[in-house]
């Protein structure tokens, strides 16, 4: 590669700050792996939520054994999955994810044309309701500072926006 970097890179398009059911805040990303094959043809594959893993939950059945006078516990098999998040929300973890976004300097690893107008999308998501809110105000630098410093509730409700902007957005939503 022209920048002497790795031939395959994880490029982050979206950073999501999640408030989980227990009230803790986590981070994860959506993006893609981009690289070049032996014939110098660009190849990409989606790489969503690499900061998570799935834990399988198993069901159990208890039966009393008259012979041994103890309870025997038997697995009834898998009953569901639970997503585990590896990154807690803090400024350092956010910066680690943001370093993987396209910085505009390397022409070999630019995002697709439909995503070229933004460097990264910042989202807050409430796991309980499933509602997502995009965070953007004036510039990406200001948006990043808001994402790192403001509380989840301030970002989720939009209270960081001036009152006139919030009123205009509320009125535009009522038109639908």
Residue pairs with C-beta under 8 A, 6 or more apart in sequence:
1 7
1 36
1 106
1 108
2 106
2 108
3 105
3 106
3 108
5 106
7 35
7 36
8 33
8 34
8 35
8 36
9 33
9 34
9 35
9 100
9 109
10 31
10 32
10 33
10 47
10 50
10 100
11 31
11 32
11 33
11 34
11 100
11 101
11 102
11 109
11 111
12 29
12 30
12 31
12 97
12 98
12 100
12 101
12 120
13 29
13 30
13 31
13 32
13 101
13 111
13 115
13 120
13 121
14 29
14 30
14 31
14 120
14 121
14 122
14 123
15 27
15 29
15 94
15 97
15 98
15 101
15 120
15 121
15 122
15 123
15 147
16 27
16 28
16 29
16 30
16 123
16 124
16 125
16 132
17 25
17 26
17 27
17 89
17 94
17 122
17 123
17 124
17 125
17 147
17 152
17 155
18 25
18 26
18 27
18 28
18 85
18 89
18 124
18 125
18 126
18 127
19 25
19 124
19 125
19 126
19 127
19 128
19 152
19 156
20 26
20 85
20 127
21 127
21 128
24 88
25 88
25 89
25 152
26 85
26 87
26 88
26 89
27 51
27 85
27 87
27 88
27 89
27 93
27 94
27 97
28 49
28 50
28 51
28 52
28 85
28 87
29 48
29 49
29 50
29 51
29 97
29 100
30 48
30 49
31 46
31 47
31 48
31 100
32 44
32 45
32 46
32 47
33 44
33 45
33 46
33 47
34 42
34 43
34 44
34 109
35 42
35 43
35 44
36 42
36 43
36 108
37 43
42 108
49 83
51 85
51 86
51 87
51 97
52 83
52 84
52 85
52 86
53 83
53 84
53 86
54 81
54 82
54 83
54 84
55 81
55 82
55 83
55 84
56 78
56 80
56 81
57 78
57 79
57 80
57 81
57 82
58 75
58 76
58 77
58 78
58 79
59 75
59 76
59 77
59 78
59 79
60 73
60 74
60 75
60 76
61 73
61 74
61 75
61 76
62 71
62 72
62 73
63 71
63 72
63 74
64 70
64 71
64 72
65 71
65 72
87 93
87 96
87 97
91 148
94 144
94 147
94 148
98 120
98 144
101 119
101 120
102 109
102 110
102 111
102 119
102 120
103 119
104 110
104 119
110 116
118 140
119 140
120 140
121 134
122 134
122 135
122 136
122 143
122 144
122 147
123 132
123 133
123 134
123 135
124 132
124 133
124 135
124 147
124 152
124 155
124 156
125 131
125 132
125 133
126 156
131 156
133 155
133 156
133 158
135 143
135 146
135 147
135 155
136 143
137 143
137 146
137 160
137 161
146 155
146 160
147 155
150 160
153 159
154 160
158 166
158 169
159 166
161 169
